Amino acid sequence: MKNKKLSIGLSYAFIAMILVGLQPIIALGRDEALDPYFFTGITCLYQAILFIPITLIHRRKLKNQLLKEPNQFHLNNSLLYSWKKKKNANFLLYIGISFSISQILYFTGLDIAGAVNGALTQKTTILFGLLFGYLINQEKVTRKQIFFSFILMTGLIISTTQGQFNLLNFNLGVILIIITSMLWMLAHSITKPILNNSQILPSQLVLFRNFMNGIFIIILYIIFFPIENFKLFLNPYNQLIFIAMALAYGIDLLCWYSSLNYLEVSKATIIMAPTPIVTAIFSMIILGELFTIYHLIGTIIIVLSIIMIIREK
């Protein structure tokens, strides 16, 4: 049973890894006229629309189980209705605002850093996953994991500075994505107890999170940006990008939250570490982005560090 649970969690995390690796390619392949704010807002709304039928199917299934499986009544009832509790409603509000900020920072950072550097920098989620997993969820962190976390950061610095170690001229996009990674993992670590206690469905969490993200960002966009920019919404190519990003990011989120039902936050994060390899391959093929020897060295160091961290689990 334990091995089956692990296999399910690993499968969800692997699918999420592939989709995360593709996201920088989709984002950087968008029309240059699409700024990160508008792109984030519309994409989040599309993700929310995508998860309406998925959530309704999951909820209908649980309602049927309330009658068919009375011994599971408490669990299924909690999944269906606990999200209405005040503490969970406040949690959903926090998730919505937090990810609105982090997604804008992410796409802005990606525009500056590029696909490969952006994907490599995302691996700082591992460091924050270990940190917040320990501080919030009391997950064990060993000295060896801490040591190889520093080695991982060394690999990141080699990659993003192209071996120069000039931290004073550190890429602004890289810094923004590091902040994004911190916000992501803080939110995910807070999310795990909610999921473990069956307070909400993963699909419902994705729906609420993205709906609030999209509404919050679009309202701010209407206030601070020219209304003429909404004409970009009608462009067929932009629609294709919105849909592709919504599918990749939305399904990734569902797989990620589902993996947290079977794995620790830190372990699920570590499994997703090879995403820079996926991003590098597609960025060279589709975007024509250069993958240098320093990127290769940094990637090898990062992957080996992650393997050593995994062995500690």
Buried (B, 14 or more C-beta within 10 A) or exposed (E): EEEEEEEBBBBBBBBBBBBBBBBBBBBBBBEEEBBBBBBBBBBBBBBBBBBEEBBEEBBEEBEEBBEEEEEEEEBBBBBBEBBEEEEBEEBBEBBBBBBBBBBBBBBBBBBBBBBBBBBBBBBBBBBBBBBBBBEBBEBEBEEEBBEBBEBBBBBBBBBBBBEEEEEEEEBEBBBBBBBBBBBBBBBBBBBBEBBEEBBBBBBBBBBBBBBBBBBBBBEBBEEEEEEEBBEBEEBEEBBEBBBBBBBBBBBBBBBBBBBBBBBBBBBBBBBBBBBBBBBBEBBBEBBEBEBEEBBEBBBEBBBBBBEBBBEBE
